[in-house]
Amino acid sequence: MTLALANARVLTPDGWRSDLAVLLDGGRIADLLPPSDPRVRHAQQQDLHGAMLLPGFIDVQVNGGGGVLFNEAPTVETLRRIGAAHRRFGTTGFLPTLISDRAEVMRVALAAVEQALAEGVPGVLGIHLEGPYLAPARKGVHDAKHFHAPRSDELALLCAPHRGVRLLTLAPDQVPLASIGALAAAGLIVCAGHTAADYETTRAALAAGVRGFTHLFNAMTPFGSREPGVVGAALEDADSWCGIIVDGHHVHPASLRVALAAKPRGKMLLVTDAMPPVGADRPDYVLNGETIIAKDGICQTAQGVLAGSALDMASAVRNAVQLLGLSLEEAVRMASTYPAEFLGLGESHGRIAPGFRADLVVLDDEYRVQQSWIGGAGG
């Protein structure tokens, strides 16, 4: 049955509209029509009482949530639990992210995501492998004992036919350009991160197929006057995308405002880098054998190394408005439209428009999630 979502402030590709109802049918957005249209009047009605109706958020870096870490239990059930936890905060699509681990864990994680996609687990769009092809000098909280250059069998595994999106974060200073090119040619989205590369190496990697940068500024060579580093290459390049963690801890807001001014509009996207405390009652979790406790929104080791975040996407949107001075419209698009385009899903996800997937979220004026739909199914 067709469902009409009425009496909402709808964020359309052309801006806010308060004079349209959104019709959902068969998991898709059928149309946007005036409330007086017969198709609206004959549909099942849901009054949203003036709340904001937005395209659902897409998070390309989700390590955990709901009290579980993907690395610790790379199963379909874990993916369901993580997805349900983040859905409470408006995330209707995500890439479960595997932190650098053993080869066998990577294989199990890839298989779990394949199965989740086959079963239609809500929200799962693919997988993000953050490592293990990273630089020890910029390891962050990753365990460097897993780091190595990609072996031929691993390249074959990664490049094999697969469902959904595959995103791989690697260090260009640790991976041959030929391997980067092969991964990109096989359809993987290759990002630079946890890297000690210089500007020239990063530019060469971009030419070879790198399409983006994982948590810009964090775990990469900084922008300097005579050494532009990875950050300089990222900000200079007009075609690549940059994920940013807007939690007030990972990066100073002024640095993020400078980055936003440097990059073309549409090339910056909000990510959470979320850990198990998101959507969970417990603030603690275990990573690489160490207990991490989220305190005041900060996840870090006893040595003060940031260990992901306790950020959710609704809060990331709010922070982008309050800390970065963005309009709500632009902040929402950084959480929905731009990630969809980055993942190659821009023709089906991330917009409220006819023909797009009915992945939607309702927010009140305090950015609290009231309801969501994934593929037209409410929750």
N, C-alpha and C positions, 0 to 999 in steps of 0.2 A: 504493500500500500504506500502511496505517495505521502510523504510527511512535509508539511509546510511549517517552517520556522519563521514566526512572525513577531512583529513589534520588537525589533532589535536594531542596534546600530551596527550595520554590516560593513566590514572592511573589504571592499571590492578592489580589483586592480586599478580602478579609477578614483579610489578614495572612499570616504565614509558615506554610507547611504542609510537613511532612516525610513525610506519610503518603499522598501522592497521586502518581499518575503522570499525565503530561500527554499526551493523545493528539492527534496531528497527522494531518489527513486533508484532501487537496485544498487545501492552502494555508491552512487554517483550524485553529483549536483545536477538536477535536471534543468533548472532554470532559475532566474531571479525575476520576479514579477511583482507588479503592484498588488496590494492586498485585495483589491476589487476584482482582479482577474478571475474568471470562472475556474481555472485550474487550481488556483489557491483556495477558493471557497469550497471546492469539492474534495479537497485533500484533508487528511487528518491534520488538525491544527495543534501547534504548540506555541503558546505565548511566552516570549522571553523577557517580557516586562521591562523593556528598554535597556537590557544588558548589552555588552559588546559581543558580537559574533565574529570570530576571527578564524583564519586558516589555522589548522592544528600545527603545533610546533614540531620541528624536526631537529633532533639532536644527533650529531654525527660522532659524539665521543661520550659513551656511557659505560663506565667500568663496572658499575653496580648500582644497587638500589634495593629497597625493601629488605635490607639486612643481609643481602647476598652479594658476593663478588664473582664476576664471570669466570675469572681465573681459577677460583677455588672449586667451582662446580659448573663446568661448561656443558650444561644439559639444557634440553628443551624446557624443563620445568623452571630452571633458573631464569631463562629468557622470559617466560610467562610472568614470573614474579617481578623481575626488573621492569618489564613493560607496564605491569599494573601499578607499580609504585610511582613511576614517572608520569603515567597518565593522570594521576591525581593533580599534577602540576601543568597539565596542558600538552604534554608530549604525546603526539599521536603517531610519530614515526621516529625510529632511532636505529643507530648502529651499535650493537653490543661491542664493547672494545676489550680486546685481549691484550694485556700488558705483557711485555717480553717474558717468555716462558720456554719450557722445553719443547722440542719438536713434536713430541707425541701429544702434548697438551694443545698445541696449535692444530694438529690434525683432528683431535676430538672436538675442538671448538668449531672448526669449519664444518664438520659433519653435523653438529648440533644446530647450527644456523641453517644448513641445508634442510634439515628435518623440520625446523620451525617454520621455514618458508613454505615447505610442502604442506604443512598442517594449517597454515594461515594464522599463526600466533599473532595476536593483535600488536601492531606497531613495528614488528621486526622488518627492516628494509634490507638487511645484509649484515656485513661484519666489518669492523675496523680492527686491523692488526697493528698495534702500536709497538713496533719492534718485531723480532729481536735484532734487526740490522741497524743498530744505533751506535753512537760514539760514547766511549767510557767517560770522556771529559765532560759530557753534558748528559749524564745518565739520569739526573734527578733521582726519583725514588725507584727506578728500575734496577733490577739485579743484573749487574754487568757480566756475571758468569754465563749468562745466556747469550751474550752478544757475539755475533759472527757475521761474516759476509754470506749472502744467500748461496746455498749449495744447489747443484743442478737438480736434485730431486725435489728440493723445496720450490724452486722456480717452476718445475713441472706441476707440482701440486697447486700452487697459487694461480697458474695460468690455465689450468684445466677448466672446461666448461662448468658453469655454476649458476645457481639461482641468485637473484638479488644483486646488490652492490657489494663490491669488495674494495675497501680502502686500505692502503698500506702506508704507514708512516715509517720512513727510513732516514738515515743520515747520508747525505750525498758524498760525504768524505769517506764513507765506509763501504759504499756499494759502487761497483763499476758502472760507467755510463751505459754500457751495452746491456747490463741487467735492467737498469731503469727503463731503457727503451723497450726491452722485451716485455716487461710488466705492463707498461703503458699500452703497447700494441695489443696485448691480450685483453684489454678492457679494464684493467685495474685503475683506480684513481690513486696516484702516487703523490704523497705529501712529504715535505721535508720537516723533520723535527728531531729533537734530541741530538743535535748535530754541532760539531765544532768546525764546520766548513767555513771557508772564507767567501768573500763576495764572488770571486771569479769561479770557484767551484760550484757555487749555488747557481750562478747564471748558466753554466754549462749543464747543470742538472735540469734547469727549466727548459733548456733547448732540447734535452733528451726525453722529456716527458713529464717532469714534475708539474703538478697542477695546483698545488696548494701548500699551505704551511700550518702545521699543527700547533695549537695554542701559541700564537705569535708573541714574541718577546721571551717566553719561558723556554729554558733548555735549548738555547741557540746563541750563536755569537751576536753581540749587540751592534747597534748602529753607532759608529764613531766617525770622527772628522776625517781621518785618513784611512780607516778600515771600515767600510760600510757593512761588512758582515752579512749574515743571513737576513737580519732584519732590514738592512738597507736594500738588499736585492728584492726582498718581498714587497717593500713599499714602492720600489721603483717600477716593478713589473705590473703592467696594467691588466694582464690577462689572468693572473693567478688569484686564488681565493685565500683568505686568512681566517682561521678560527680564533676567536678571542674569548677569554674567560673573564666576565665582568662581575667579579664578586668583591671588589675592593681590596683584595689581598694578593692575587696573582700578579697584577699589573696596576701601576698607578693610573688613575683616570686621565691625567694629563697626557700620558704616553699614548693611551688609547684614542684620545681626541686628536692627537697629532696623526696617528695612523689612519683614522677615519678621513681626515682632511687630505691625506696623501693618496689613498686608494680611490679608484673610481667607485661610484655608488653601485651597490649590488655585489661587491666583492668581499665584504666583511660579514661573517656570520657568527652568531652567538652559539657557544657550546658550553656544556657544564663540566666535563671531565669528572662526572659524578661518581661517588663512592657509595658503599652500602648504606650509610646513614640516611640518604635521601629516601623519604617515605617510610622510615623505620623508627621504632621507639628507642632503639639502642644507638648511642653515638659512637660506639667502638666497633672496630673490625680488625682483622689480621691480614697483613700484607708482607710477603716475603719473611714470614715467621715473626714479625714484629707487630705488637698491638698498637693500633693508631686510634686516638680518641679525638673526635671532632669537638672543638671548643670554640664558641663564639663564631661559628661558621667557618673555622679554619681546620683543615686536616693536615697535620704535619707529624713527622717523626720526632723522637726525643731530641734529635740533633737539629731540629728546626727546618728540615727539608719538607717542602710541600708534597703531600701525598694525595693528589687529586683534590676534589672539593666536595663540599656539602651543598652545592648550588643546585637549584632546580630551574627549569626554563621560565616559569612564570616570574621568579625572582630575577633571573637574568634580564628579562624584558623590563621589569621595573627598574633595575639598576641602570640599564642603558638609558632610560629616560632621566632618572634622578642624578646619576653620576656623570653621564656623558652629554647630557643636554639634548638628546635626540627627541624628535616627536614620537609619540606612541605609534603612529603609523609606520615610521621607519624602523623602530625597534621591533615591532611585530614582524615586519618583512625580513629582518635579520634573523628571526627565529623560525621562519617558515618558507617564504618565497625564495630567498637567496640560498639556503641550504638545499632546497629542492633542485634549484638550477645547478648547483655545485655537484650534486649526485647524479645529474643527468635525468632527473625526474620532473623537470620544469614544465612538461606538457601534461602532467597528470596530477601533480601534488603542489601544495603550497599556495593555492589561490582559491578564492571563492568565485567561481565562474562556471558556466555550463560545461558539462563534460568532465570536470575534474572530480577526483575522488572526494567523497564526503567525509573528509578528515577535518573536523571542526572543533573549536573550543569556545566556551562562553565564559567571559570574565566579567566580574563586577568592577566598580570604579576603584577598588583597592587592589586590583590585580589578583583577586582570589578566583580560582576556577570553580565554576558552578556546575558545568556539565561538559561532556565531550562526546564526539562520535568518531569512530574509526571504521572506515568503509561503510558508513551509514548506520552502524550499530552503536546505539547510545550506551553510555556508561558513566 
